[in-house]
């Protein structure tokens, strides 16, 4: 594709010429075959280079081209796509393109601590802009094109990690994981490049390395943990350990044949850490458990597959959590969705939980676990359904509830009827 002629004419401004050229390029790109894709990427690189050379920065280009952009977009969509195609493979100007894209979109963040997830600056791109990156970077026509390498053969930094992660998220994550899996030596190579990184990249790298320590559940004396100790946060790590009980493993008291470690293993690992933490930090970590409870009781909750004694698993979790001050009954109050006190929650649980059925639905399992983990004494002296309490006493094998029920006429009838199998 020939270079853009940026000489304005009577019909078109420079900005119109740029937009038209990018539109034509994208039309050609959509029809391009895998065999000739390198030539098309070279054309994208030339177009992007001309745009940046003309304006001096992508921010200035965005300002000049704003009349051609949709309301929430920083750039006209075809111009953005052209710049992204110009960032697929390694070439001499790639670092500049990545830095300019990062600078343009990172400027939309509320503050410098906004996290980066999945290779995208959260809140930086419009939904329209975000839609193009995953499909572009997984384009099968690029399968044989090597991804840009964060480090060169000598271990020197080639691109700012935060900028690379914005556009080439999967490649950046893979390369960080590869270095991390290399142990102290691989990680030390990354740490040696910190002086060459900008502030955002150092923060991003700190977060990525810390996440890998958390998810690996490394022991206290592991060399990698010691090396990265100054980057770790005990609350973040505890939250990850809580989440690992629910994500990626089946809810079983005994691991499935294809699982080396299951729910009970990660339960132990979570509380191994939580029980050493100050209670104020434990409370912050239990925010993750609150989130799980909302997920399991919300509209998007679902049925478990391949679970085994899931209620028993969650009862074990609730009972351990209660020893550290967590109160699952209180946590249900905002979830129920209407004004209710503690007694109201207990009434709700007795009304909603079917103790005769082993449901596989997340909400049913969670509510039953909370009900069964509630202290028997909480049910005494309350105006609760005697038949339900009698069933609860039977399931929990609670002599306290049974003796209390025998002191009332309705309670006595419920217990005797239950004993007789009625």
C-alpha positions, 0 to 999 in steps of 0.5 A: 500500500503506498504512503498516505499523501498528506497534502490536503486538497479541496475535497479532503483535510489531512484528517479525512485523508488519514481516516480514508486511508485507514478505512481502505487498509482495513478493507484490504486487511479483512480480505487478506490471506495468511500467505500475504499477511506480512506485507499487510502488517508492513503497510499498517506499520508504515501508515502508523508511522506516518500518522505519528510522524505527522502529529508528533504523538498519538494524543495530538492525533486523537485530538485532531481526529476527534471529529471522526471518532465515536463519542466514547472513543479516543480514535476513529475505529479504523485508525485504532485498528491500523495502529493495532495491526502495526503492533502485532509483530516486532519491528524497529518502531514497535516500542514507540507504537506501544508507548504511544497507545499506552500513553493515550489510553492510560491517561483516561485512568482515574488514578495511577493505582488503577489495576490492569487486567487481561492486558487492558487498562481497566476503564481506559478503553471504551467498550467499542475499542476493547472489542477489537483487541482480543479478536485481533490478537487471536487472528489465526493469520498471525499464528506463525508470527512470533509475538514481541519479546519483552526481553532480548536474547541478552535479557535486556528490556525491549518494551515497557511491560505495561505498554506491551500488556495493553496490546499483547496481553497474552504474550506479556503474561506468558513471558512473565510466567516463563520467567517466574517458572525459571525460579530465582534465576528467571525472576532475577533477570526481570528484577534486574531490568527494573531501572529501565522500566517506567513507574507504571511498568514497575507497578504492573510487574510487581502485581504480576509477580505477586499474583504468581506467588499467591497462586502457587501457594509457595511455602514461607521459606521458598526462595522465590517468596523470599526474593519477592517478599517486599512485593507481597501483601498478606491480605491480597494473598489470603483473598487469592487463597479463599478464591482458589477453593472455588475456582478451578476445583470441584467442591468435594470432600475428597478430590476427584481422580483427575485433581491432585489437590481439591477444595479441602486442600485449599481450605487448609492452605487458606486458613494456614495463612488466615490464622496467622494474620491480625484480625483486622487484616482477616476481616479485609481478606474475608471480603472475598468470601462475601463476594463468593456468597453474593455470586452463589446466591445471585442471578448468575448462580448455577449448579455444581457438577461432579461435586461430592458432599459440597454442603459438608465442604462449606460447613467446614469452611464456615466453621473455620471462618467463624473462629476468626470472627466471620459471621455468615448469618450477618453476611446474608442480611444485605444479600437477602434484599429486604430489611431483616434482622438476625432472627429474620435471617434464621427464619429465612434459612428455615423457610428456604432450605429443604433439608430433605433434598441434596440439591446441586444448586450453589444457592441451595448448598450455601444456604444449607451450609450456613444453616447447619453451621449456625450454633444450636443456641441461636434457635432457642427462644425464637418464634420459629417453625417447630416442624422445621426445627425438629427436622434441623435437630434430626439432621444435626443430631442436636440434643439441645434443639430436641430437648427444647422442642420437647418442652412445647406442645407443638414441638413435642408433637413434631419430635414424636411425629418425626420419631414415628416416621410421620 
